[in-house]
Amino acid sequence: MVRKEQGENFPVALRLLPARHRVALHAVYGFARTVDELGDSWAGDRTVALRAFAADLDHIWAGTEPDHPVLRRLRPIVLDHAIAAEPFHQLVQANLQDQTVARYQTFADLQGYCRLSADPVGRMVLGVFDVHDSETERLSDRVCTALQLLEHWQDVAEDRRAGRIYLPQQDLQTYAVAEADLDKGEATPQLRALMNFEIERAAALLEEGAAIVTRLDGWARVSVAGFVAGGQSTVRALRRTGGDVLARSARPSKLDTAARALRLIAGAVAR
């Protein structure tokens, strides 16, 4: 998911930040990773575990110390930057939803899931940099939804093996793609056409949101440019598959991501 800290989803740019920002962002990603682990790989009752974690999370805003070490690390960051509780609880809610929902009928339904699973992470990152204006948050939501969709389109086969299909059922029907087609070693022509459509739709959302870089400055600009650039590089990698995401890997180049981030930053400075 877009919440993974390792690999292509934790931009190199973030590793260049001053220590105070790195510590804050690592605390946020530690929270997100823990929620994902509880929702995806916890050995016991995942719903119970997620609800218990959410209750422990509430201690932060209640003025008391949480029990979980991840939440104890998060607490001073949240309090120092006055970050609201809502995005953290939305992320937990997304993982609770994962326990019961494995299909989405329409693209609007899938966007609703992304509003819980992806957009809150962008709000947390902006909060770390004390950015709270509504237009910047709106653009952040576009970027985060796009990044989540792109990750789904990279992982169609993996998600299918896990019992989840994020391709909207309505779109599968429109393109005459059966769920069983996702089990094949390579994509059918119909699936390739569907994937090309979904990739371009996510790319359009990303490009709409990319204007966020011009609204930020300093290290916030550097950080967010890294995320946008990572998405752009992922779009490029997905396009190279020709829509056959089953047979061809779509992993972005770190060099391409870094070059795109520099261009985004330079373009914002020149305005």
N, C-alpha and C positions, 0 to 999 in steps of 0.2 A: 504494500500500500504506500501512499504518498507520505506516510508517517515514518517510514523506515529511516533510520539515521545513517546506516552504513551504505557504502557503494554510491551509485549515481544520484541517489536522492538526498545525500548530504553534501551540498556543493563544496568544492575545494575552497571557494571564496570564504565560507564560514570558518574554515580552519585558519584563515589569515586574520581573523578579527582580534581586537584587544581581549585580554583575558576576561574582563567583566562580562562582555557580550557572549563569549564562548561558554562561560559558566552558566549564564542564564539560558542560552539556547540548548545546552546539553541537559539542563534540568527539564525543559519543556519536552525535548525529544525522549528523555528517559521516561517521563510520564506517558507519552504517546505509545512508546514501545511496550511499556508494562501493560497498558490497557489492551493492546493488540495481542500480547501473549496470553492474557487472561481469557480473551475472546476466541483465540485460535488454537492454543495448545495446552491450556490448563487441564490437568488430569482429572480433576473432580468436576463438580457441577459448575459450569462456567457462568451461568446466570447468577447463581448465588455468589460466586466469587466477584463478579462485576458489581453487583449491588453492594456487597460489603466494602469494596474499594471505593465506590461512590460515597458511601456513608463516611468512610475515613477521610475522603477528600473534603467533605463539608467542614471538618475541623479547621481548615485553613482560614475560612472566612468567619468562623465562629470565635476565633481568637485563641484556639487551643491547639496543642501539638498533635499531629497525626501519628499513627502507629507505623505506617509503612515507610521505610527509608527513602523511597523515591519521592513520596509526598513531603517528607521532612526537608529534602533538598529543594523541592519546589516552593515550599512555603515562603522563604524570604524573598524569592524572586517575584512571586505574585504580590506580596505585600509592598515591596519596594516600588513596584511599577503600577500598583492599583489595577491589576488585571481582574476582570469580572469572572465569576464562577461559571457563567453560562457556556463558554466554549469547551471547558473541561468536561462538564456534564454532557454536552452534546457528543463528545467523542466516546464517552462511556455508552451513551444511548445507541450510537452507531453499532457498537460491538454487541450490545444486547439485541439489536435488530438482526444482526448476523446469525444469531442463534435460532431464529425462526423464519427468516426470509432468505430464500436462495435464488429467487427469480424476480425480475422487474418487468411489469407489463409494458410500460411506455418509457420514452426517454425522460419525460417529466418526472416519472416515479424515480428513475435513476438519479436525476438531478437532486431530488429530495433527499435521497440517501447521501449524496455527496455533500449536501449542506450540513449533514451530521458528521460524516467521516473525514472530510477534507477541509472544508472552509474554516472550521474552528482552529485548525493548526495555523493558518494564515493570520487569524485574529490574535492568536497567542504570540506569534512572531512579531507582529506590529506592536503588540502591547509591550514586549521586551524593549522596543525602541521608543516607547511612549508616544506612539502614533494611534490616534483614535478617531480621526475625522471620517465621516460617512462615505465620501466618494472614494477615498483610498481603500477603505474596507470593502466597498463594492467591487473595485478592481481586483483586490486580493482574492475575493470569492471567485471571480472568473478564472484567475490563474490557478487557484487550488482545485477547483472543479475540473479544469482542463488536465492538470497533472494527475488527478485521480483517474480520470477516464483513460488517459494515455497509459497509465500503469495497468489498468484492466485490459487494454488492447494488447499490451505486451504479454500478458499472462493468461490469455484465453484458455490455452490447454491446461495450464496448472490449476486454474480456478475450476475448470470442468472436472478434473480429477478429484478436486476437493468437494465436488457436489454443488458448485455455484456457477451460475451463468449470469454475467452482467450485461451481455448483449440484450437489449430490450426485446421481449417476446414479439411485440408488434413489428419490430424491424426484421426479426428472423422470418416472420410470416411474409412480409413485403418482399424480401429477397429470396424467398423459397429455400431457406436454409433450415434443415432439421437439426435438432439437438445432437443427434447421432453423428452429424457431420463434424462436430467438434472433437470427436474421438479419433478421427483419421490422422494419418501421418502427414498429410498435406491438405491444403484447403481446396475445396471445390471452386469452380468459377463463380458460383453464386456467393460463396462465403468470401472470396477475394473481393468481389464487388461490394459486399456489405462492409467489410473491414475498411476498404478505401473510403467509403462514405463516413464511417464512424471516426476514422483518423482525421479526415478533413473537418468534421464538425468540432472535434476537440481542438484542432489547430486554430480554428476561427475564434473559439472562446479564449484560447491562450493569447492570441494576437490582440484581441480586444482588451484583455487585462494587462498586457505588456506596458501600457501607458503608465502603470503604477510607478515604474522606475523613475519617470520624470517628476513625480510628485514627492519623492523622497530625497534625502540628502545624506551625506556622511556614510557611516557604516551601515545604516538601514538600506541605503541605495545599493551598496555593494552586496549585501546579503540577499536582498530580494532579486537583484539582477542575476545572481547565481541560480536561484530557483527558476526564473523565467528562461534563462539560457539552457538549463538542464531540460526543460520542457521542449524548447525549440530543437535541441539536439535529438531528443527522443522522437519528435515528429519526423525529423529527417531519417532516423533509423527505421521507423515504421514504414515510411514511404518506400524505402529501399526494398522492403519485403514484397512489394507489389500486392499487398493484402494477404499474402500467405504467411500468417503469423504462426501457423502450426509447424511448418517445415523450416522456417528461417528465423534466426534470432534477430531481435530488434533492440540491441543494447547500444546506447549512445556512446560516442567517443568523448573521453575526458578532455582531449585537446580541442575538439570542436566546441564543447561546452565552455571551456575557458575563453576561447576566442570570441564566442558569442556574448559572453558576459562582459568582456572588455568593450565590445562594440556598443552594447546597451549602455554601459556606464559613460563611455565617451559621447554617445549621442545625447544622453541626458545632460551632460555638462555643457555641451555646445548650445543647448537651447537657451 
